[in-house]
Amino acid sequence: MLLVVWIVVAVLAVLVLGGISFGVLGALQRLTRELRGLEGQLRPVLTEVQATMDRAAAQRADDRTTTSR
């Protein structure tokens, strides 16, 4: 009788752990999809920021050469 109880406990533990792992893996997949979508939306913004930084650096370099003369 005690062996049956332990078998039932082990089966229930496996089922609970399986359900938890299924939920965690599903959440991980959803998070990955969301991050890919966010990256796609932010790519143009990052490109614009990089271009602005390049223009600002070029302007600073031009200002330094103009004031040093």
C-alpha positions in Angstrom: 0.0 0.0 0.0 2.8 2.4 0.9 4.5 1.7 -2.5 1.3 2.7 -4.3 1.3 6.0 -2.4 4.9 6.7 -3.3 4.2 5.9 -7.0 1.2 8.3 -7.0 3.3 11.0 -5.3 6.1 10.6 -7.9 3.6 10.7 -10.8 1.9 13.8 -9.4 5.4 15.5 -8.9 6.3 14.7 -12.5 3.0 16.1 -13.7 3.4 19.3 -11.7 7.0 19.8 -12.8 5.9 19.1 -16.4 3.2 21.8 -16.2 5.6 24.3 -14.7 8.2 23.7 -17.3 5.6 23.9 -20.1 4.5 27.3 -18.7 8.0 28.6 -18.4 9.0 27.5 -21.9 5.9 29.0 -23.4 6.6 32.3 -21.6 10.2 32.2 -22.9 9.0 31.7 -26.4 6.6 34.6 -26.1 9.3 36.8 -24.7 11.6 35.9 -27.5 8.9 36.8 -30.1 8.3 40.1 -28.3 12.0 41.0 -28.2 12.3 40.3 -32.0 9.3 42.5 -32.7 10.7 45.3 -30.5 14.1 45.0 -32.2 12.4 45.4 -35.6 10.6 48.5 -34.4 13.7 50.1 -32.8 16.1 49.4 -35.7 15.0 52.6 -37.6 15.3 54.7 -34.4 18.7 53.3 -33.6 19.9 54.1 -37.2 18.6 57.6 -36.8 20.3 58.1 -33.5 23.6 56.8 -34.9 23.3 59.2 -37.9 22.6 62.1 -35.5 25.6 61.2 -33.4 27.8 61.1 -36.5 26.6 64.5 -37.6 27.2 66.0 -34.1 30.7 64.5 -34.0 31.4 65.9 -37.5 30.1 69.3 -36.5 32.2 69.3 -33.3 35.3 68.4 -35.4 34.5 71.2 -37.8 34.0 73.7 -35.0 37.4 72.7 -33.5 39.2 73.2 -36.8 37.4 76.5 -37.4 38.3 78.0 -33.9 41.9 76.8 -34.0 42.7 78.9 -37.1 
